[in-house]
Amino acid sequence: MPAGPRVWLLLGERQGDNAQVLALGRALQQDLGWRSEIKQLHYDPDCDVPLRDRGSSLIGIDLAVSDALTPPWPDVVIAVGRRAAPASRWLKDQTGGRLLNVHLGRPRVAFNHFDLIVTTPQYALPAARNVTRLMLPIIMHDEAELAEEAKRWEERFRSLPRPWTAVLVGGPTAQLRFDRQVGAELVSLAKTHVGPTGTLLVTTSPRTPVEIADLFERELGARHYLYRWSRQAPNPYRALLKLADDFIVTNDSVSMIAEAVDMTKPVYVFEVPRRPRREGGGITKSIKRYFHRRRERRLLAGLRSDVVDTAYDALTRLGRARPRRSVDAFDRQLYKAGLARPLLPVRDEARGWAPRRLPKEERDMVVAKIRDCLAAKHAGTSEA
């Protein structure tokens, strides 16, 4: 490996999370010349030690099938997701604290275990010395790959009337309900959006239920184009990013939204409805839920922090409170910035668009932040 900081990218088992880590690794190489080494982790599904009790350790990692975590140790480790947090903390311990520990998203433990936490609005993390808040998750397109994919697929789409609206379809999550009823609403709104002249270019994803794909196939007919996700068939997703005139994206995937925004074309967000909130679980869980929801409601309303909010934020920094993931908070920030609009039965063209390559701007900022944090650490300071 050439001279320069040694960077490890810890990958887990979620494709969207891994994409963010890999994008930041490519950006560090492109902008700073720092080479990265991928360390693929596989987790033990039978591990019964709660994440909050794993501390700084390799507990929960299936070491037999994961990449080896052995010297020479890295100078920088980049990880995402709560299951990777114990491993990145363990690596920092092996270096006597010299390693720069960068975590993307929401670590769900005390903030002080990390040199830099890079987060986005849906996690509702409070401000802290080592927290950098972005509007969108980190992505990085390969422009040459996009152009090549567009060239490969354009001939297939050429006979379809423009404008072309790419519909990027995700699927259900722990919080969001994506069933036949929701799918039917999406199809109806999408067809209304393009009217009698435009074309929908629809691509599903690994999380899209079969019944939703069936519904699209039945309702769209031959006039539009549908790609049903498959491991075997070539995927037009990247071609659509380049070729489409505008986008409809389901809000279960913030990464898909970020990739569409990066194209600086109009982006319409289909808001997948929430599942019913869980209740029960005893008095302790009821109290926790009350404060989770109270904080979320106040953040969405844009209210100034009161004494309860301040206490809740302090507990969050200590890893004692865990704000509920709020898709609504993410959507509202997008709309406020003029980067996207909700998909509605009638287009709202009164508001102006503010297209910009915000993902690149934020990625460049994070790269500079990592460079400066590492320089500060090598200089023996505690800046972040």
Summary of the structure (lengths in Angstrom):
residues: 384
radius of gyration: 21.8
end to end distance: 26.7
largest distance: 64.7
contacts: 1162
relative contact order: 0.13
helix: 41%
strand: 14%
